[in-house]
Amino acid sequence: MKNLTVSILQLDLAWENPTENLNAIERQIQKLSSADIAVLPEMFSTGFSMDSSRLAEQMDGGTIKRLKKLANQYDTAIIGSFICEEAGFYYNRLVFIHPNGSILHYDKRHLFRMADEDHYFKAGEEKLIVNYKGWKILPLVCYDLRFPIWSRNVFETDRKTYVKSSYDVLIYIANWPKARVAAWDKLLLARAIENQAYVIGVNRVGQDGNEITYSGNSTVIDPKGEPLIASITDEVVAKNCHLSYSELVNFREKFPVGMDADNFELL
């Protein structure tokens, strides 16, 4: 199994300005070399706006077309979320765009009620496990981070092997405010340790149209809880990180905490 090269793109998002944000994304992707996956923040095209009816696009809209072009041009998968309209509903929709143009998506499950997100968006109901280059990836969105059962890695009944719904890499994309960034740092670390998986957290920087400040603190953490990219604060950055599949497998075999895991299912 080959290693996986993941790039984190920590951006200062222009408020409700898809064109400016997509131009900035392209400039950052141009700086990368040989990245298998480029990870963008939550609502990469608009910032964390609740003006869903005005800003929403469909899956065949300009934003997705632009990202598909970039994914193909730079031979990298792209992950990020945008405001999507489908069948009369609005979703905070995460997309996984393959270089060949195929798209998978996940609709944010846990909507941030303190910002009235649940008033303007419809919650998703199903997780997405992406199989990409031999790796299994679970991508989630921001507030999902506070709910560990939703991201729980599941073992077979013998507790030694992971089932089909398990994963190797857990990705959180976010607009997580600086005022609560201590929770972001701690919860990302916990998710890596408890699930014996690589965890990638990509947040934004700057200030949005609601005068909320973001410090970023994007990071990559290995299954032991050690940082591969230490938390990056208050700067726009595109940075690659290499994930080792053999190290992941060896650690799980030598330290099989799954054998003692509680056996239950989320209904």
PyMOL commands that set and color helices and strands:
alter all, ss='L'
color gray80, all
select helices_A, chain A and resi 18-29+52-55+62-73+113-115+117-120+142-146+148-151+178-195+245-254+257-260
alter helices_A, ss='H'
color red, helices_A
select strands_A, chain A and resi 4-10+37-39+77-86+89-97+103-107+130-132+135-141+169-173+198-202+205-207+213-221+227-233+237-243
alter strands_A, ss='S'
color yellow, strands_A
deselect
rebuild
show_as cartoon
